[in-house]
Amino acid sequence: MTQPIQEQIVALVQELKQHNYNYYVLSKPSISDFEFDQKLKQLEQLEQANPTFVLADSPTQRVGGSPTKQFKQVAHKYPMLSLGNTYNETDLDEFDQRIKKTIESTVNYVCELKFDGLAIGLTYTNGKLTQAVTRGDGTVGDDVTENVKTILSIPQQLKAGNYPATFEIRGEVLMHKATFQKLNQKFAKELEAKGFDEEEIKDQLYKNPRNLASGTLKMQDPKEVAKRPLDAFLYYIYTDTPLKPTHFEQLQLAAEWGFQVDKHAKVCNSIEEVKQYIQYIESIKDELSFEIDGIVIKVNAIAQQEELGFTAKNPRWAISYKYKAASALTHLKGISYQVGRTGAITPVAELEPVLLAGTTVKRASLYNADEITRLGLCENDWVFVEKGGEIIPKITAVATEKRGLFANPYVFTVTCPECNAPLIRREGEAVHYCPNESNCPPQLIGKIEHFIGRKAMNIDGLGAETIGGLYRKGLIQNYADLYSLQASDLLGLSFEIGEEGSKKSRSLQEKSVQNILAGIEASKQIPFERVLFALGIRMVGETVAKKLAKHFGNIENIAQADANTLSGVFEIGEKIAEQIVRYFSDPNNLQIIEQLKTAGLLFESSANQAQLLSNKLAGKTVLVSGTFSMSRDALKQLIEQHGGRNVSAVSKSLSLLVAGDKMGPEKLAKATQMGVKIITENELLEMLKSV
């Protein structure tokens, strides 16, 4: 009786897998979504009633497995190198000439789309997906196998075919534009339900499909990954022995096995054909359902690829051509100035609205006074605007031929646009500052916005617009005032939001008030190092805050330390020490800290922090590079537990280099040249065991 049920499950699994392949890989659905869902539901019911017959590669298992507490680090068998970039036809000609200097026979190329996603390496054993690893640093990546199993275009079991017992295939994980837009709309509704206003929602949404795809692939719960549909295109097979004589033939082989490959890939017999291909794709790239940022050009013959070999960073047989960012010409109406939380003054170009890369651009950052001088901006200029990475607008040049004969150059402001305090510019810095940090409204508001941020106190329910409204209504003057807010202060409170000319009124209702107060209360459990970062001490970022918290243990020890003591802490330095002393010398700051202490915030490191096992590495700086028997994080933790300091680069001050397998040859050569002591993992462990 059970045999027919098992056969029924196997048949349904095979049928649904074929439908998935038709839909996601071939883009030729053979049944309707409704019919597919009915068959999937039938399979789920059979599997629930007969769990012993559930197949590992069943479509029902694509919803994700158990959450991953920490991604395992995996060494790449074949280093995941980056590609050199070209931006013009001259670069392409030089690439072609370099190839032909080495390869005397005829050379042809394969052109493929350069997907704007995340590189992935998939290992198959006997046709079954056994491991999926991210690029990482090119040598070691994260094992994201369970997350990748949720991607319907990636086969968990290959179709019948003559594939090797073990091989790796590289590709790109991405998110389609329509999926990105749909998910962002969903996130916006969720934020709106939590009481966020329009501007706050806009700030928190993902900026582009690549960012959302990256965040999704690194989520700890595969079930959540499955709710954000990802896709993948595979583009290179790695085996010890080539399966076919050319790269293009290997792509076709991958497609036969069930992989989704680039249908736009084309063999070009000359560099001129490559240029024509690049121009054609540029004319249609906006019609694609996913983002691309260029074209990848590869030597087609595998034997020629092997002959050309690699540099330390790139394959010599491949290069990418990157399309230029979208550019537009528009009128510069004027320059305004923004004041940041540290008092930094940022000039902003006010532009005649212009459509650029699908969005209307009205403003562009000018960074500092030196940038205005470099561009040579004059009043009423016409300027070229680009989107850096298709996200941040910037002015790249001036159309000087459209400039009036007597146009006046822009002169950087000498006073703060908000409080009229004379600006200062510290020696060696490009930025101008407003020194009136205790009374300049944007600085006060900016400090509070920094305090509530995700990486700081992470106060849910509060955003920039709400903070601005609370400040203007006189309810808060600093971040400590947040902890004095009551429901009666907030309920029904109205204030304006938005920019001049498009302002609207917002009123805090009961649900928003509950979210704000709950977020403030929850922030009292944030650990000391994040509280220290949240204070907004100039030059004290996340990393410095962690080092200070670990070294001094509590806020009193930091406040009482002089500049020499502070700069004696590894990687703090004199300039950071000066800023810390300056902060704790201000009575106003000390008063705010007392308010925060009274409110119940944590100003002491957790007693659960790992204690030192010994001082055997005290005063030594250690660089860990390569792969080891334990994870690099575990090895670094061991070094710190014996008093050592981990660093990320080779320098003259480096005490020890712990070299593992697959270590970068450049780093090893540099350390050898500088006379750095190089030891193995076993030698380090023996050193820590010795008395």
C-alpha positions in Angstrom: 0.0 0.0 0.0 2.9 2.3 0.8 4.7 1.7 -2.4 2.2 3.5 -4.7 2.2 6.5 -2.3 6.0 6.7 -2.4 5.9 6.4 -6.2 3.3 9.2 -6.2 5.5 11.5 -4.2 8.5 10.8 -6.4 6.4 11.5 -9.5 5.0 14.7 -8.1 8.5 15.9 -7.0 9.9 15.3 -10.5 6.9 17.0 -12.2 7.1 20.1 -10.0 10.9 20.3 -10.4 10.4 20.3 -14.2 7.7 23.0 -13.9 10.1 25.1 -11.8 12.9 24.6 -14.4 10.5 25.6 -17.2 9.4 28.7 -15.3 12.6 30.0 -13.7 15.3 28.8 -16.1 13.7 28.6 -19.5 11.1 31.4 -18.8 8.5 29.1 -20.5 5.9 28.1 -17.9 4.0 25.0 -18.9 1.1 25.3 -16.4 -0.7 28.1 -14.6 0.3 29.4 -11.2 -3.0 28.0 -9.8 -2.3 24.5 -11.2 1.2 24.6 -9.8 0.0 25.6 -6.4 -2.6 22.8 -6.3 0.0 20.2 -7.2 2.4 21.6 -4.6 -0.4 21.5 -2.0 -1.1 17.9 -2.9 2.6 17.0 -2.4 2.7 18.8 0.9 -0.3 16.7 2.2 1.3 13.5 1.0 4.6 14.3 2.7 2.9 15.3 5.9 1.1 12.0 6.0 4.2 10.1 5.0 7.3 11.9 6.4 9.6 8.9 5.8 9.1 9.4 2.0 10.1 13.1 1.9 12.9 13.7 -0.6 15.7 16.1 0.3 15.3 17.9 -3.0 11.5 18.2 -2.8 10.1 21.6 -3.9 8.5 21.8 -0.4 11.9 21.9 1.2 12.8 25.1 -0.7 11.1 27.2 2.0 14.2 27.0 4.1 15.8 24.9 6.9 16.8 25.8 10.4 18.2 29.2 11.3 22.0 29.6 11.1 23.6 31.1 14.2 26.9 31.9 12.5 28.1 31.3 8.9 30.9 28.9 8.7 34.1 30.2 6.9 35.1 28.0 4.0 38.3 28.3 1.9 37.8 28.5 -1.8 39.5 25.7 -3.7 39.9 28.1 -6.6 40.5 31.7 -5.5 37.6 34.0 -6.3 39.4 36.8 -8.1 38.0 40.1 -9.2 38.1 41.4 -12.8 40.0 44.4 -14.1 37.7 47.2 -15.4 37.7 49.1 -18.6 35.6 52.1 -19.5 36.4 52.9 -23.1 37.4 51.3 -26.4 41.0 52.2 -26.0 41.2 50.0 -22.9 39.6 47.2 -24.9 42.1 47.5 -27.7 45.0 47.3 -25.1 43.4 44.2 -23.6 43.2 42.6 -27.0 46.8 43.5 -27.8 48.1 42.1 -24.5 46.3 38.8 -25.3 47.7 38.6 -28.8 51.3 39.2 -27.5 51.0 35.9 -25.6 48.7 33.9 -27.8 50.1 33.5 -31.3 47.1 31.6 -32.7 43.6 32.9 -33.4 41.7 34.3 -30.4 38.0 34.7 -30.0 36.0 36.0 -27.0 32.8 35.3 -25.2 30.8 38.3 -24.1 28.4 38.0 -21.2 26.3 40.3 -19.1 27.9 41.7 -16.0 25.2 41.0 -13.4 24.9 43.5 -10.6 24.6 40.9 -7.8 26.7 38.8 -5.5 29.3 36.2 -6.5 28.6 32.6 -5.4 30.5 29.3 -5.7 28.4 26.1 -5.8 29.9 22.7 -5.3 28.2 19.6 -6.6 29.0 16.1 -5.6 27.5 13.3 -7.7 25.1 15.8 -9.1 23.9 17.0 -5.7 24.4 20.6 -4.4 26.6 20.1 -1.3 27.9 23.6 -0.6 27.4 27.3 -1.5 30.0 29.8 -0.6 30.1 33.6 -1.0 33.1 35.5 -2.4 34.3 36.8 1.0 37.8 38.1 0.6 38.3 36.0 -2.5 40.2 33.3 -0.5 37.7 32.5 2.2 33.9 33.0 2.1 30.7 32.3 4.1 28.9 29.0 3.8 25.3 30.0 2.8 24.2 26.6 1.5 20.9 26.5 3.3 20.0 30.0 2.1 20.9 29.2 -1.5 18.7 26.1 -1.4 15.7 28.5 -1.4 16.7 29.9 -4.8 14.4 28.1 -7.3 16.6 28.6 -10.3 19.5 26.7 -8.6 19.1 22.9 -8.9 19.6 20.9 -5.8 19.9 17.7 -7.9 21.2 17.9 -11.5 19.3 16.5 -14.4 20.7 13.3 -15.9 24.0 14.1 -17.7 27.7 13.3 -18.0 28.8 15.6 -15.2 32.0 15.1 -13.1 31.7 13.4 -9.7 32.7 16.7 -8.1 32.9 20.2 -9.6 32.3 23.8 -8.7 30.2 26.3 -10.7 30.5 30.1 -10.2 27.7 32.6 -10.7 25.8 35.6 -9.5 22.9 35.8 -7.1 20.6 38.7 -7.8 17.1 40.1 -7.3 14.9 41.2 -10.1 13.7 44.8 -10.3 10.0 43.9 -9.9 10.7 41.7 -6.8 12.8 44.6 -5.3 10.0 47.1 -5.9 7.4 44.7 -4.5 9.4 44.0 -1.3 10.2 47.7 -0.8 6.5 48.4 -1.0 5.8 45.7 1.6 8.6 47.1 3.9 7.1 50.6 3.5 3.7 49.4 4.7 5.2 47.6 7.7 7.1 50.8 8.7 4.0 52.9 8.2 2.1 50.6 10.5 4.8 51.1 13.1 4.2 54.9 13.0 7.1 56.0 10.7 6.4 59.0 8.5 7.0 59.2 4.7 10.5 60.7 4.9 11.6 58.2 7.6 10.3 55.3 5.5 12.2 56.6 2.5 15.4 56.7 4.5 15.0 53.1 5.7 14.1 51.4 2.5 16.7 49.5 0.4 18.3 51.7 -2.3 18.8 49.1 -5.0 18.2 45.4 -5.8 21.8 44.5 -5.2 21.8 45.8 -1.6 18.5 43.9 -0.9 19.9 40.7 -2.5 23.1 41.0 -0.4 21.1 41.5 2.9 18.8 38.6 2.0 21.6 36.1 1.3 23.2 36.9 4.7 20.0 36.5 6.7 20.3 33.9 9.5 16.9 32.2 8.9 16.5 30.4 5.5 12.7 30.6 5.9 13.0 34.4 5.8 15.3 34.2 2.8 12.6 32.1 1.0 10.2 35.0 1.4 12.5 37.3 -0.6 12.8 35.6 -4.0 16.3 35.5 -5.3 17.6 34.4 -8.7 20.9 33.2 -10.0 22.8 33.0 -13.3 25.8 30.6 -13.5 28.8 31.5 -15.7 31.9 29.4 -15.1 32.6 25.7 -14.4 35.7 24.8 -12.4 37.1 21.3 -12.7 40.6 19.8 -12.5 40.3 18.8 -16.1 38.3 21.0 -18.7 35.1 19.3 -19.8 35.0 21.1 -23.2 37.6 22.9 -25.2 35.9 26.3 -25.0 34.2 28.4 -22.3 31.0 28.9 -24.5 30.6 25.1 -24.9 30.9 24.7 -21.1 28.2 27.3 -20.7 25.9 25.2 -22.9 26.8 22.1 -21.0 25.8 23.8 -17.7 22.5 24.7 -19.3 22.0 21.0 -20.2 22.6 20.0 -16.6 19.8 22.4 -15.5 21.6 25.6 -14.6 20.4 29.0 -15.7 23.0 30.7 -17.9 23.2 34.0 -19.6 21.0 33.7 -22.8 22.7 36.9 -24.1 26.2 35.3 -24.1 27.8 35.5 -27.5 31.1 34.4 -29.1 32.8 37.3 -30.8 35.6 36.7 -33.3 37.3 40.0 -33.0 37.6 43.0 -30.6 35.5 45.0 -33.1 32.7 42.4 -32.6 33.0 42.8 -28.9 32.6 46.6 -29.2 29.4 46.1 -31.3 28.0 43.7 -28.7 28.7 46.2 -25.9 26.9 48.9 -27.8 23.9 46.6 -28.5 23.5 45.6 -24.9 23.7 49.2 -23.8 20.8 50.0 -26.0 18.6 47.3 -24.4 19.9 47.1 -20.8 17.1 49.1 -19.3 14.6 46.6 -20.7 16.2 43.7 -18.8 14.3 42.5 -15.7 17.5 42.8 -13.6 20.3 45.3 -13.2 23.6 45.0 -15.1 26.5 47.4 -14.9 28.6 46.2 -17.8 29.9 43.4 -20.0 32.4 40.6 -19.1 34.8 39.6 -21.9 36.5 36.3 -21.6 39.0 34.4 -23.9 36.9 31.5 -25.2 39.5 28.7 -25.5 40.2 27.0 -22.1 43.7 26.1 -23.2 44.4 29.8 -24.0 43.0 30.8 -20.6 45.4 28.4 -18.9 48.3 29.8 -21.0 47.5 33.4 -20.1 47.1 32.6 -16.4 46.5 35.1 -13.6 48.0 38.1 -11.9 47.8 38.2 -8.0 44.4 39.8 -8.3 42.9 39.1 -11.7 42.7 36.5 -14.5 44.7 37.8 -17.5 42.2 36.2 -19.9 39.1 38.2 -18.7 38.1 41.8 -18.2 34.9 43.8 -17.6 33.7 46.8 -19.6 31.7 49.0 -17.3 29.0 51.3 -18.6 29.3 54.9 -17.7 26.8 56.3 -15.1 23.9 58.1 -16.5 24.6 61.8 -17.0 22.4 64.9 -17.5 23.0 68.6 -18.1 21.0 71.0 -15.9 21.0 74.5 -14.4 22.7 75.2 -11.1 20.3 77.5 -9.2 22.4 78.0 -6.2 24.4 76.5 -3.3 22.9 75.8 0.1 24.7 74.6 3.2 23.9 71.7 5.6 25.1 71.4 9.1 25.9 67.9 10.4 25.8 66.6 14.0 29.6 67.2 14.4 29.2 70.8 13.0 30.6 69.8 9.6 29.3 72.1 6.9 28.4 70.4 3.6 27.7 72.5 0.5 24.8 71.3 -1.6 24.1 72.2 -5.2 20.4 73.2 -5.8 19.6 72.1 -9.3 16.8 72.6 -11.8 15.0 69.2 -11.6 16.3 66.8 -14.2 15.5 63.1 -14.9 18.5 60.9 -14.3 18.6 57.0 -14.2 14.8 56.8 -13.6 14.6 59.4 -10.8 14.3 63.2 -10.6 17.4 64.9 -9.3 17.1 68.2 -7.6 20.2 68.3 -5.4 23.8 67.1 -5.4 26.5 67.1 -2.8 29.5 69.3 -3.3 31.4 67.8 -0.3 33.5 70.8 0.7 35.0 74.2 -0.3 37.9 72.4 -2.2 35.4 70.6 -4.5 33.7 73.9 -5.4 37.1 75.4 -6.2 38.1 72.3 -8.2 34.9 72.4 -10.3 35.3 76.2 -10.7 31.6 76.8 -10.1 30.1 80.2 -10.9 26.6 81.6 -10.3 24.0 80.4 -12.9 26.3 77.7 -14.3 25.1 74.8 -16.3 26.5 71.5 -14.9 26.8 67.8 -15.8 25.3 65.6 -13.1 25.9 61.8 -12.7 24.7 59.2 -10.2 27.7 57.6 -8.5 26.9 53.9 -8.5 23.4 55.1 -9.8 22.6 56.2 -6.3 24.2 59.4 -5.1 24.0 62.4 -7.5 27.2 64.4 -8.0 28.4 67.2 -10.3 31.2 66.0 -12.6 31.8 69.0 -14.8 30.7 72.5 -15.8 29.5 73.4 -19.3 31.7 76.5 -19.5 30.5 77.3 -23.0 27.1 78.1 -21.6 28.6 80.5 -18.9 27.9 84.2 -19.0 30.9 86.5 -19.6 30.8 88.2 -16.2 29.7 85.2 -14.0 30.8 85.5 -10.4 32.6 82.5 -8.8 31.0 81.0 -5.7 32.6 81.9 -2.4 32.2 79.4 0.5 30.2 80.8 3.4 32.1 82.1 6.4 29.3 81.8 9.0 27.0 79.0 10.0 23.8 79.1 8.0 21.8 78.1 11.1 23.2 80.0 14.0 25.5 82.6 12.3 28.6 81.5 14.3 31.9 82.1 12.5 33.1 78.9 10.9 36.5 77.3 11.6 38.6 75.0 9.4 41.1 72.9 11.3 44.6 72.5 10.0 45.0 69.6 7.6 41.2 69.1 7.2 39.1 69.9 4.1 35.8 70.5 6.0 34.6 73.7 7.7 32.9 73.4 11.1 30.5 75.4 13.2 32.0 75.5 16.7 28.6 76.3 18.4 27.8 72.7 19.2 25.8 73.5 22.4 23.3 75.8 20.7 23.3 75.1 16.9 19.9 73.4 16.2 21.0 71.0 13.4 24.0 69.8 15.5 21.7 69.1 18.5 19.1 67.4 16.4 21.8 65.5 14.5 23.3 64.2 17.8 19.9 62.8 18.8 19.4 61.2 15.4 22.8 59.5 15.7 21.9 58.4 19.2 18.7 56.6 18.2 20.3 54.9 15.1 20.3 51.2 14.5 24.0 50.8 15.2 23.7 52.9 18.4 20.6 52.7 20.7 18.3 51.4 18.0 15.2 53.1 19.3 12.3 51.7 17.2 9.5 54.1 16.4 11.6 57.2 16.3 13.0 58.7 13.1 14.6 61.9 11.8 11.3 63.7 11.2 9.9 62.8 14.6 13.1 63.9 16.4 13.0 67.2 14.5 9.3 67.7 15.5 10.0 66.9 19.2 12.9 69.3 19.3 11.0 72.2 17.7 8.2 71.6 20.1 10.6 72.0 23.0 10.2 68.5 24.3 13.8 67.5 23.8 17.0 69.5 23.7 19.4 66.5 23.9 19.3 62.7 23.8 19.0 62.3 27.5 15.6 64.1 27.4 14.2 61.2 25.4 14.1 59.2 28.7 11.9 61.8 30.4 9.1 61.6 27.7 5.7 60.6 28.9 2.7 59.4 26.9 0.9 62.6 27.9 3.7 64.6 26.2 3.3 62.7 22.9 -0.3 61.7 22.4 -1.9 64.1 19.9 1.3 66.1 19.4 1.3 67.8 16.0 4.3 69.2 14.1 5.3 69.9 10.5 7.4 67.6 8.4 8.9 67.8 4.9 10.9 70.4 3.1 10.0 74.1 2.5 7.2 74.3 -0.1 6.0 70.8 0.5 5.4 70.7 4.3 2.6 68.8 5.9 1.3 68.2 9.4 1.8 65.0 11.4 0.1 64.0 14.6 1.3 61.3 16.9 -1.4 58.8 17.7 -1.7 56.1 20.3 0.1 53.3 18.3 3.0 55.6 17.4 3.3 56.7 21.0 3.4 53.2 22.3 6.1 52.2 19.8 8.2 55.2 20.7 8.0 54.6 24.5 8.6 50.8 24.1 11.7 51.5 21.9 13.1 54.0 24.5 12.5 51.5 27.3 14.1 48.6 25.3 17.2 50.8 24.6 18.2 50.6 28.3 19.5 47.1 27.6 21.9 48.2 24.9 25.5 47.2 25.9 28.1 49.8 27.0 30.2 49.9 23.8 27.1 50.9 21.8 26.0 53.4 24.4 29.5 54.9 24.1 29.3 55.0 20.3 25.8 56.6 20.6 27.1 59.6 22.6 28.5 60.9 19.3 32.0 61.7 20.5 33.9 63.0 17.5 36.1 60.4 15.9 34.7 57.6 18.2 33.1 55.2 15.8 31.9 51.7 16.5 35.4 50.1 16.5 37.0 52.7 18.7 34.0 52.6 21.1 34.5 48.8 21.4 38.2 49.2 22.1 37.6 51.9 24.8 34.9 49.9 26.5 37.0 46.8 26.6 40.1 48.5 27.8 38.6 50.8 30.4 35.6 48.8 31.5 33.3 51.8 32.4 32.5 55.4 31.5 34.2 56.8 34.7 37.6 55.4 33.7 37.4 56.8 30.2 36.3 60.2 31.5 39.2 60.4 34.0 41.9 59.3 31.5 44.2 61.9 30.1 45.3 62.1 26.5 48.5 60.1 27.1 46.6 57.3 28.7 44.0 57.2 26.0 46.5 57.3 23.1 48.3 54.5 24.8 45.4 52.2 23.9 46.1 50.3 20.7 44.9 52.1 17.6 43.4 55.1 19.4 46.0 57.7 18.5 46.6 61.3 19.6 43.8 63.0 17.6 41.1 60.6 18.8 42.4 61.0 22.4 42.2 64.8 22.1 38.6 64.5 21.0 37.7 62.2 23.9 39.3 64.5 26.5 37.6 67.5 24.9 34.2 65.8 25.1 34.6 64.9 28.8 35.9 68.3 29.6 32.5 69.8 28.7 30.3 70.1 31.9 27.2 70.0 29.6 28.2 66.5 28.3 28.9 65.3 31.9 25.5 66.4 33.0 23.8 64.6 30.1 25.7 61.4 31.0 24.4 61.7 34.6 20.9 62.0 33.2 21.4 58.8 31.1 22.8 57.0 34.1 19.7 58.0 36.2 17.5 56.7 33.3 19.2 53.3 33.6 21.5 53.1 30.6 24.5 50.7 30.8 27.8 52.5 31.3 29.9 49.5 32.3 31.1 46.5 30.3 29.4 43.2 30.9 30.9 41.0 33.6 30.4 38.1 31.1 33.2 39.4 28.8 36.0 36.9 28.2 38.8 37.2 30.8 42.4 37.1 29.8 43.9 33.7 29.9 47.5 35.0 29.9 49.7 38.0 28.9 51.9 35.9 26.6 51.0 38.2 23.6 50.8 41.4 25.6 52.0 44.4 23.6 52.1 42.3 20.4 50.2 43.1 17.2 49.2 40.0 15.3 47.9 39.5 11.7 46.0 36.3 10.9 45.9 35.5 7.2 44.8 32.4 5.3 42.7 29.4 6.4 43.2 27.3 9.5 41.9 24.3 11.4 39.6 26.6 13.4 37.8 29.7 12.1 39.7 32.9 11.9 37.3 34.5 14.3 38.1 31.8 16.9 41.8 32.3 16.3 41.6 36.0 16.7 39.6 35.6 19.9 42.3 33.3 21.3 45.0 36.0 20.5 43.0 38.6 22.4 42.5 36.2 25.3 46.3 36.1 25.6 46.7 39.9 25.5 47.4 40.3 21.8 46.0 42.8 19.4 44.6 41.8 16.0 45.3 44.0 13.0 44.2 43.7 9.4 47.3 44.8 7.4 51.1 44.3 7.2 53.1 47.2 8.6 56.5 47.9 10.3 54.8 47.7 13.7 53.5 44.2 13.1 54.8 41.7 15.7 53.6 38.4 14.3 52.1 37.1 11.1 50.1 33.8 11.5 50.2 32.3 8.0 47.6 29.7 7.0 46.8 27.9 3.8 45.8 29.9 0.8 47.4 33.1 2.2 47.7 35.9 -0.3 51.2 35.9 -1.9 51.5 39.8 -1.9 50.9 39.9 1.9 53.4 37.2 2.5 56.0 38.9 0.3 55.5 42.2 2.0 55.8 40.7 5.5 59.0 38.9 4.5 60.5 42.1 3.0 59.7 44.0 6.3 61.3 41.3 8.4 58.1 40.4 10.2 58.2 37.2 12.2 56.0 34.6 10.3 54.6 31.6 12.2 52.1 28.8 11.6 48.9 28.1 13.5 50.6 25.2 15.3 53.6 27.4 16.3 51.2 30.0 17.7 49.3 27.3 19.7 52.6 25.9 21.1 53.7 29.5 22.0 50.4 30.0 24.0 50.9 26.6 25.8 54.5 27.3 26.9 55.2 28.7 30.3 
